[in-house]
Amino acid sequence: MRALILISCLLAGPSFAEDLDVLVEERARGQLGATLPAEAEFEISLRESDVTDVLMLAEFWMDSSTGQFAANAVLPTGETRRVIGVAVATVPVPVPVRRLLPDELIGPGDLHTVRLPLGRVGAFAVTDADALVGMQVRRVLSQGRPIMTQSVIEPLVIERGDDVSIRYEDGVLALSAPGRALSGAHRGQDIRVVNLVSNKPVTGVAQTDGIVEVRR
């Protein structure tokens, strides 16, 4: 079958020649398959080769972990040449434009997007910039480096010692009382507070504006 394709290409003439980088990327994408993110692009560099347009790649070998490849390229003249190089898959990743310290909130101006080799990104790196905006820094974030999911948290809406409003509703009865937070909490997280009227601790769910909802 490969011989028939080659003969057909040769008979059709040089108009069937394609850019070598395009053919290498097609083969690399095919080899990486489902492990390759949809937004990935390839940076391809050749080692000591003047080959540009070819009819086909007769054989292709690639180390998936490093991107190093070797291929037998069939030229429009029918000659076969060995080409060697590296095909590195890159993906867009949001990184800090400055050093961000714990407890800071990440704003849109704190991030910009760069393309990094897929192997440098890691499984726990956040690749969606929108998901980072508004998050609170948990660990120091270095300028220009990917942000790991464990390095950011939802911002605290209530901190330990804050005055809160304890609210209780059961569909019929609605009550409220002043309270004080015994710990910090994110929105939707359970939090223990002390009811300043009864001086008893209760557990509720932290909401915005210092509200703690106690549910049945």
C-alpha positions in Angstrom: 0.0 0.0 0.0 2.8 2.4 0.9 4.5 1.7 -2.5 1.2 2.4 -4.3 0.9 5.8 -2.5 4.5 6.7 -3.3 4.0 5.8 -7.0 0.8 7.8 -7.2 2.5 10.8 -5.6 5.5 10.6 -8.0 3.2 10.4 -11.0 1.1 13.3 -9.8 4.2 15.5 -9.7 5.6 18.1 -7.2 2.2 19.7 -6.6 1.6 17.0 -4.0 4.6 18.1 -1.9 3.8 19.2 1.6 5.7 21.1 4.2 7.8 18.8 6.4 6.7 20.4 9.6 3.0 19.8 8.8 3.6 16.1 8.2 5.7 15.8 11.4 3.0 17.4 13.4 0.3 15.1 12.0 2.4 12.0 12.9 3.2 13.4 16.4 -0.5 14.2 17.1 -1.4 10.7 16.0 1.2 9.1 18.3 0.2 11.1 21.3 -3.5 10.6 20.7 -5.9 11.3 23.5 -3.1 12.4 25.9 -2.8 15.6 23.8 -5.0 18.6 24.9 -7.1 20.1 22.2 -5.3 23.5 22.5 -1.9 22.0 22.1 0.4 23.3 19.4 3.8 22.0 18.2 7.2 23.7 18.0 9.2 21.6 15.6 13.0 22.0 15.1 15.1 19.9 12.7 18.7 19.0 13.2 21.1 19.7 10.3 18.5 19.3 7.5 17.7 21.3 4.4 14.6 19.3 3.7 11.4 21.4 3.5 8.9 20.0 1.1 8.3 16.3 0.9 5.8 13.9 -0.6 5.4 11.7 2.5 7.0 10.3 5.6 7.6 6.7 4.9 8.5 5.9 8.5 8.3 7.9 11.7 9.6 7.2 15.2 9.2 9.5 18.2 10.0 9.4 21.9 6.7 10.6 23.4 8.4 11.8 26.6 11.0 14.0 25.0 9.5 14.7 21.5 12.7 13.6 19.8 11.8 12.0 16.4 13.4 10.5 13.3 11.7 10.0 10.0 12.3 8.8 6.5 11.1 11.6 4.2 10.4 10.9 0.6 11.3 13.9 -1.6 9.6 15.0 -4.8 12.5 13.5 -6.7 11.8 10.1 -5.2 14.9 10.2 -3.0 14.5 9.2 0.7 16.2 11.3 3.3 16.5 10.7 7.0 15.4 13.7 9.1 15.9 14.1 12.8 14.6 16.7 15.2 12.3 17.5 18.1 8.5 18.0 18.1 7.5 19.7 21.4 3.8 20.0 22.2 3.0 23.3 24.0 -0.1 24.5 25.8 -1.3 27.9 26.9 -0.9 28.3 30.7 -1.7 31.3 32.9 1.2 32.4 35.1 1.7 35.3 37.5 3.2 38.5 36.2 4.7 39.1 39.7 5.4 37.2 42.9 2.1 36.7 44.8 2.1 36.2 48.5 -0.2 34.1 50.7 -3.7 35.6 51.4 -3.5 37.9 48.3 -6.5 37.7 46.0 -5.6 37.0 42.3 -6.9 39.7 39.9 -7.0 39.7 36.1 -4.0 41.9 36.0 -1.9 39.5 38.0 -1.9 36.9 35.2 -0.8 36.5 31.6 -0.8 33.5 29.4 2.4 31.8 28.0 2.9 28.7 26.0 4.9 26.1 27.8 6.0 22.5 26.9 3.3 20.1 27.9 5.9 18.1 29.9 6.6 21.1 32.1 3.0 21.9 33.0 2.1 18.9 35.1 -1.2 17.3 35.9 -2.1 19.6 38.8 -1.4 22.9 37.0 -4.4 25.3 36.5 -4.7 26.0 32.8 -7.9 28.1 32.9 -7.1 31.7 33.8 -10.8 32.5 34.6 -10.8 29.8 37.3 -7.9 31.6 39.0 -9.3 35.1 39.1 -10.7 35.8 42.5 -8.9 32.9 44.2 -6.9 33.4 47.4 -3.2 32.6 47.4 -2.4 29.7 49.8 1.3 29.3 48.9 3.8 31.8 47.4 3.3 31.9 43.6 6.5 32.6 41.6 6.5 35.0 38.6 6.2 33.1 35.3 5.6 29.7 36.8 2.4 27.5 36.5 0.0 27.7 39.4 -0.8 24.4 41.1 -4.3 23.7 42.2 -3.2 23.1 45.8 -1.5 26.6 45.9 -4.8 28.5 45.7 -8.1 28.3 47.6 -11.5 29.9 47.6 -11.3 33.2 49.5 -12.4 33.3 53.1 -15.7 35.1 53.4 -15.6 34.9 57.2 -12.4 35.0 59.4 -11.9 33.8 62.9 -13.2 36.4 65.4 -15.5 38.1 62.9 -18.9 39.3 64.1 -21.5 37.4 62.2 -25.3 37.2 61.8 -26.7 33.7 62.6 -29.8 33.0 60.7 -32.2 30.1 61.1 -35.1 29.3 58.7 -37.3 26.2 58.5 -39.8 27.4 56.0 -42.1 28.8 58.6 -40.0 30.3 61.3 -37.1 32.8 60.6 -34.8 33.8 63.5 -31.5 35.7 63.6 -29.0 36.4 66.4 -25.5 38.0 66.7 -22.6 35.7 66.8 -18.8 35.4 66.6 -16.8 33.1 64.3 -14.7 30.5 66.0 -12.8 29.8 62.8 -12.5 31.0 59.2 -14.5 29.6 56.3 -15.1 29.9 52.6 -18.5 30.4 51.1 -20.6 27.3 51.5 -18.2 25.8 54.0 -19.3 24.6 57.5 -18.3 27.0 60.3 -18.6 27.0 64.1 -19.8 30.2 65.7 -20.9 31.2 69.2 -24.4 32.6 69.6 -23.8 35.8 71.7 -27.3 35.7 73.0 -27.3 32.1 74.4 -23.4 31.9 74.6 -23.6 28.5 73.0 -21.6 27.3 70.0 -23.5 26.3 66.8 -22.5 25.0 63.4 -23.8 26.7 60.2 -22.8 27.4 56.6 -20.8 30.5 55.8 -22.3 32.9 53.3 -21.2 36.3 52.1 -21.7 39.5 54.1 -20.9 37.8 57.4 -24.0 35.6 57.4 -24.1 32.1 58.8 -27.1 29.9 57.9 -28.1 27.2 60.4 -30.2 24.6 58.7 -32.4 21.8 60.1 
